[in-house]
Amino acid sequence: MRWIAGLVIIIVGAAAGYYWYSLPPTYPGKYIVTADRVLTMDPELPQVQAVLVDDNEIMAVGDVRELEGLADVEIIRLKGTLIPGLIEPHTHPIAAALLGSATDISAFKYDNRMQIMQALQDSADEFSVTPWVLAYGWDPIAIRDLSPPTLAELDAISPDKPMLVLTQMMHEAYANTAALKEAGVDPRRGPMLRELEEINRVVSAIPAPSDEAVELLVRKTYTDYAKAGYTTIGVTGAVGRHPNPVGLLQRVGLEDNPPVRTYVYLTEDQLPNWRFGGDDRFTILGAKFWLDGSPFTGGAATHEPYEDSELVLERLGLSTGHRGDLSMSDTDLLEKLRDVHKRSGQVAMHAQGERAIDQALMAIAAIQAEDPRDDIEHRLEHNALITDEQIQRAADLGVSLGFFVDHISHYGDQLESLFGKERLDRYMPVRDAKDAGAVITFHGDHPATPMNPMGTVETAMSRTSTSGNTVVGADQAVTLEEALQAMTVNAARQLGQEDTLGMIAVGMKADFTLLNGNPQVMMPQGLRLIRPAMTIRNGQPVDTRFVSWFDPELAIKAIWKMMMGDDSEPTST
């Protein structure tokens, strides 16, 4: 038995040694950091050689020798391009965490319907931590032969186990007979779920994972944001299967050294239970309202109808003249916006089609006329089909515009079939918005797209689909500097944090993203190949290793509850 004990000691010693060897660097309290290039996003001083950091604040910027004269401290030399910490102003970490454990059937992984149906069959046959088969990423826009699944097909794949298949943008889903029955829905209606209320009803029937399992997944997702280069996230709707999603984000966000800063917008049902405010780790800013749906399910509330194309009529199953619906009435929106505005909260409104954007701007103008506030800048999200007139109205009202430009890379080849040539040329008109003086930002709306901020920068500059076959509104392209501004200084302003985040300048927080290449010498089509090498938040490197997010106690409780099938706790010894 001695050899077993010795082996255990060796293994534990090796593991401990590897752990300490692989610890991320810790910087001193005060230091000078320099890199191959430092891009500040400060229009007064766009590029410097080095930055003097004291604790969590930037004290000076300039040449290395100049800063050495100010402080006799260690110089940290980094390889690559140092920029302000990237900010993701529109994301959903709990949904991203949970759907990361679902079967991936997206166009990022598969090319045709046969492959996807086989993946669904494989997932139904495999062991799963949930009694349901859950798949995510069904995408008839990106995959040309992906006709809707029939109820018979889904039932043949999973005759007894409930199955739910979510589309890539999560505004549509398909369920088999077992899932519909579990949710109390008559299967004779067919497998398609097109309304968010219908989808939520079926999703609510899925046995919820344990709170501990969800927290572990969210903790991992927070490190995924840091690995992707983000130092700050804006959670536009704390959605996901958890009894207290806002409380979960608060708990993770208020840890001593969280990987990212968290700024939250509440859903309507969460508004009565939470106050706005917080600190520089976790803050509740206001509320999120959905005014229409996804362009890729027929949900955008447009002025003119969708095109009468094969994609629209056959694959999406929409009727001639379809224009999408508004999610709430003008009166309802005014009442809800007024309540948040009076509480000094900011509202982020999902609006894809022109009618939804009109409704949002009408409501904001009315509320600002009633109660003028210079300290509240409400937000419009996505803005796929926003017009020049609407852009100018938004700029005049001080409304920031967040653009989901990755629509172009992922769906650019299909946009003309959805909206026609004229609307294609003005789809996601970021140049017009920039020139009109509006505050513009870019976002990835995760889990709707993978986390790749430099891919977003590439798309905003090239306006080209992933296939390279389609350029969407070439005259709407922005420069590298403008794209990076949208994801740093502009995003900070959109979150109301422009005094502390978004630039490498004196008095700002010491948040940085280090890129492993030089974006200034890359053609736009190569920018997505540049990756973040590390992030620095509050002056210290962010630890993204497994040990930084994995909590053994949470894992033990999660496994115990999964095995026992109840809420009992494991007995401590």
Long-range contacts (C-beta under 8 A, 24 or more apart in sequence): 19-547, 22-545, 23-543, 24-541, 24-542, 24-543, 24-544, 24-545, 25-541, 26-540, 26-541, 27-53, 27-76, 27-536, 27-539, 27-540, 27-541, 28-73, 28-74, 29-54, 29-55, 29-539, 30-54, 30-55, 30-71, 30-73, 31-73, 31-74, 31-75, 31-76, 32-64, 32-67, 32-68, 32-71, 32-73, 32-74, 32-75, 32-76, 33-75, 33-76, 33-78, 33-82, 33-512, 33-536, 34-64, 34-75, 34-76, 34-77, 34-78, 35-77, 35-78, 35-79, 35-80, 35-81, 35-82, 35-514, 36-78, 36-79, 36-80, 36-81, 36-518, 37-81, 37-82, 37-518, 37-520, 38-81, 38-82, 38-83, 38-504, 39-81, 39-82, 39-83, 39-484, 39-504, 39-520, 40-84, 40-503, 40-504, 40-505, 41-83, 41-84, 41-481, 41-484, 41-485, 41-488, 41-489, 41-502, 41-503, 41-504, 42-503, 42-504, 42-505, 45-505, 46-481, 48-504, 50-75, 51-82, 51-504, 51-510, 51-512, 53-510, 53-539, 54-539, 55-510, 55-538, 55-539, 56-509, 56-510, 56-538, 56-539, 57-507, 57-508, 57-509, 57-510, 57-539, 58-504, 58-505, 58-506, 58-507, 58-508, 58-509, 58-510, 59-506, 60-506, 61-504, 61-505, 61-506, 78-514, 78-533, 79-516, 79-533, 80-514, 80-515, 80-516, 80-517, 80-518, 80-533, 81-514, 81-515, 81-517, 81-518, 81-519, 81-520, 82-504, 82-512, 82-513, 82-514, 82-515, 83-484, 83-488, 83-504, 83-512, 83-513, 83-515, 84-488, 84-489, 84-501, 84-502, 84-503, 84-504, 84-508, 84-511, 84-512, 84-513, 85-230, 85-231, 85-232, 85-488, 85-501, 85-511, 85-512, 85-513, 85-535, 85-536, 85-537, 86-229, 86-230, 86-231, 86-232, 86-453, 86-487, 86-488, 86-513, 86-532, 86-535, 87-230, 87-231, 87-232, 87-233, 87-234, 87-487, 87-488, 87-491, 87-492, 87-495, 87-501, 87-502, 88-225, 88-230, 88-232, 88-233, 88-234, 88-443, 88-444, 88-446, 88-451, 88-453, 88-487, 88-491, 89-233, 89-234, 89-236, 89-402, 89-441, 89-443, 89-491, 89-494, 89-495, 90-234, 90-236, 90-348, 90-381, 90-402, 90-404, 90-441, 90-443, 90-444, 90-445, 91-225, 91-233, 91-234, 91-235, 91-236, 91-443, 91-444, 91-445, 91-446, 92-235, 92-236, 92-237, 92-238, 92-239, 92-240, 92-445, 92-446, 92-447, 93-218, 93-221, 93-222, 93-225, 93-233, 93-235, 93-240, 93-249, 93-446, 94-214, 94-218, 94-238, 94-239, 94-240, 94-241, 94-242, 94-245, 94-248, 94-249, 95-170, 95-239, 95-240, 95-447, 96-221, 96-224, 96-446, 96-447, 97-214, 97-217, 97-218, 97-220, 97-221, 97-240, 98-209, 98-214, 98-217, 98-240, 98-241, 99-136, 99-166, 99-447, 100-217, 100-221, 100-447, 101-129, 101-217, 102-134, 102-135, 102-136, 102-166, 103-133, 103-134, 103-135, 103-136, 104-135, 104-136, 104-137, 105-135, 105-136, 105-137, 105-138, 105-165, 106-136, 106-137, 106-139, 106-168, 107-137, 107-139, 107-142, 107-143, 107-168, 107-410, 108-137, 108-450, 109-137, 110-143, 111-143, 112-143, 112-145, 112-146, 113-143, 113-145, 113-146, 113-147, 116-143, 116-146, 117-149, 117-153, 117-157, 120-157, 120-158, 120-163, 120-165, 121-157, 124-157, 124-158, 124-161, 124-163, 129-209, 129-213, 129-562, 130-206, 130-207, 130-209, 131-161, 131-162, 131-207, 132-161, 132-162, 132-163, 132-164, 132-179, 132-206, 132-207, 133-157, 133-158, 133-161, 133-162, 133-163, 133-164, 134-163, 134-164, 134-166, 134-206, 135-163, 135-164, 135-165, 135-166, 136-165, 136-166, 136-168, 136-170, 136-447, 137-166, 137-167, 137-168, 138-165, 138-166, 138-167, 138-168, 138-172, 138-174, 139-167, 139-168, 139-296, 140-167, 140-311, 140-315, 140-316, 141-168, 141-296, 141-311, 141-315, 141-411, 141-414, 141-418, 142-168, 142-410, 142-411, 142-414, 144-315, 146-315, 147-314, 147-315, 148-174, 148-191, 148-192, 148-315, 148-317, 149-174, 149-191, 150-191, 151-176, 151-177, 151-187, 151-190, 151-191, 154-191, 162-205, 162-206, 164-202, 164-203, 164-206, 166-199, 167-294, 167-296, 167-297, 168-296, 168-448, 169-294, 169-296, 169-297, 169-448, 170-199, 170-294, 170-447, 170-448, 171-196, 171-199, 171-293, 171-294, 171-296, 171-297, 171-299, 172-199, 172-294, 172-297, 173-198, 173-199, 173-202, 175-202, 179-205, 192-317, 194-297, 194-298, 196-290, 196-293, 196-327, 203-241, 206-241, 208-241, 208-242, 208-243, 209-241, 209-558, 210-557, 210-558, 210-561, 210-562, 210-567, 211-242, 211-243, 211-248, 212-554, 212-555, 212-557, 212-558, 212-561, 213-554, 213-558, 213-561, 213-562, 214-240, 214-241, 214-242, 214-248, 215-248, 215-251, 215-252, 215-551, 215-554, 216-549, 216-550, 216-551, 216-554, 216-555, 216-558, 218-248, 218-249, 218-252, 219-252, 219-549, 219-550, 219-551, 220-549, 220-550, 222-252, 222-258, 222-259, 222-260, 222-549, 223-259, 223-542, 223-544, 223-548, 223-549, 224-451, 225-259, 225-260, 225-451, 226-259, 226-260, 226-535, 226-537, 226-542, 226-544, 227-451, 227-532, 227-544, 228-451, 228-452, 228-453, 228-532, 229-453, 229-454, 229-513, 229-515, 229-531, 229-532, 229-535, 230-260, 230-451, 230-453, 230-513, 230-535, 231-260, 231-261, 231-511, 231-512, 231-513, 231-535, 231-536, 231-537, 231-542, 232-260, 232-261, 232-262, 232-263, 232-491, 232-492, 232-495, 232-497, 232-501, 232-511, 233-260, 233-261, 233-262, 233-263, 234-263, 234-264, 234-265, 234-285, 234-348, 234-443, 234-491, 234-494, 234-495, 235-262, 235-263, 235-264, 235-265, 236-265, 236-288, 236-348, 236-350, 236-381, 237-265, 237-266, 237-267, 237-288, 238-264, 238-265, 238-266, 238-267, 238-270, 239-267, 245-270, 246-270, 246-273, 246-274, 246-284, 249-282, 250-282, 253-281, 253-282, 254-279, 254-281, 254-282, 255-281, 257-537, 257-538, 257-540, 257-543, 258-282, 259-535, 259-537, 259-542, 259-543, 259-544, 259-548, 259-549, 260-537, 260-542, 261-501, 261-511, 261-537, 263-495, 263-497, 265-346, 265-347, 265-348, 268-336, 271-339, 271-340, 276-343, 276-344, 276-345, 280-500, 280-509, 285-345, 285-346, 285-495, 285-496, 286-340, 286-345, 286-346, 286-347, 286-348, 287-336, 287-340, 287-345, 287-346, 287-347, 287-348, 288-347, 288-348, 288-349, 288-350, 289-328, 289-333, 289-336, 289-337, 289-347, 289-348, 289-349, 289-350, 290-327, 290-349, 290-350, 291-326, 291-327, 291-328, 291-333, 291-349, 291-350, 291-351, 291-356, 291-359, 291-360, 292-324, 292-325, 292-326, 292-327, 292-350, 292-351, 292-352, 292-353, 292-355, 292-356, 293-324, 293-325, 293-327, 293-352, 294-352, 295-352, 295-353, 295-384, 295-385, 295-407, 295-418, 295-419, 296-411, 296-418, 298-322, 298-324, 299-324, 299-325, 299-352, 300-324, 300-352, 300-353, 300-356, 300-384, 300-385, 301-325, 301-326, 301-352, 301-353, 301-354, 301-355, 301-356, 301-359, 302-353, 302-354, 302-355, 302-385, 302-419, 303-353, 303-354, 303-355, 303-385, 304-423, 306-418, 306-419, 307-416, 307-417, 307-418, 307-419, 307-420, 309-417, 309-418, 310-417, 311-414, 311-417, 311-418, 312-417, 312-418, 323-353, 323-355, 324-353, 324-355, 326-355, 326-356, 326-359, 327-356, 330-359, 330-362, 330-363, 333-359, 333-360, 333-363, 334-363, 334-366, 334-367, 337-363, 337-364, 337-367, 337-378, 338-367, 338-370, 338-371, 341-367, 341-371, 341-373, 341-376, 341-378, 342-371, 344-373, 344-375, 344-376, 345-376, 346-376, 346-377, 346-378, 346-379, 346-496, 347-378, 347-379, 348-378, 348-379, 348-380, 348-381, 348-402, 349-378, 349-379, 349-380, 349-381, 350-381, 350-382, 351-380, 351-381, 351-382, 351-383, 352-382, 352-383, 352-384, 352-385, 353-384, 353-385, 354-385, 354-386, 354-387, 354-390, 357-383, 357-385, 357-386, 357-387, 357-390, 358-390, 360-399, 361-390, 361-393, 361-394, 361-397, 361-399, 364-397, 364-399, 365-393, 365-397, 368-397, 374-398, 377-439, 377-493, 377-494, 377-496, 379-494, 381-443, 382-445, 383-428, 383-433, 384-427, 384-428, 385-419, 385-423, 385-426, 385-427, 386-429, 386-433, 387-426, 388-426, 388-429, 388-432, 388-436, 391-429, 391-432, 391-433, 391-436, 391-438, 392-436, 394-433, 394-438, 395-433, 395-436, 395-437, 395-438, 399-438, 400-438, 400-439, 400-440, 400-441, 400-490, 400-493, 400-494, 401-433, 401-438, 401-439, 401-440, 401-441, 402-440, 402-441, 402-442, 402-443, 402-494, 403-428, 403-430, 403-433, 403-440, 403-441, 403-442, 403-443, 403-460, 403-486, 404-428, 404-442, 404-443, 404-444, 404-445, 404-448, 405-430, 405-442, 405-456, 405-459, 405-460, 406-444, 406-445, 406-449, 406-455, 406-456, 406-459, 408-459, 408-463, 408-464, 408-465, 408-472, 409-455, 409-458, 409-459, 409-464, 409-465, 409-466, 410-449, 410-465, 410-466, 411-465, 412-463, 412-464, 412-465, 412-466, 412-467, 412-470, 412-471, 412-472, 413-465, 413-467, 413-469, 413-470, 415-470, 415-472, 416-470, 424-472, 424-473, 425-472, 425-473, 425-475, 426-473, 426-476, 427-472, 427-473, 428-472, 428-473, 428-476, 429-473, 429-476, 430-460, 430-476, 430-478, 430-486, 431-475, 431-476, 431-477, 431-478, 432-476, 434-478, 434-482, 439-490, 439-493, 439-494, 440-486, 440-490, 441-486, 441-487, 441-490, 441-491, 441-494, 442-483, 442-486, 442-487, 452-528, 453-487, 453-532, 454-515, 454-519, 454-527, 454-528, 454-529, 454-530, 454-531, 455-527, 455-528, 456-483, 456-487, 457-483, 457-484, 457-487, 457-519, 457-527, 458-524, 458-525, 458-526, 458-527, 458-528, 460-486, 461-524, 461-527, 462-524, 462-525, 464-524, 464-525, 468-525, 480-519, 480-520, 480-527, 484-519, 509-538, 510-536, 510-537, 510-538, 510-539, 511-535, 511-536, 511-537, 511-538, 512-536
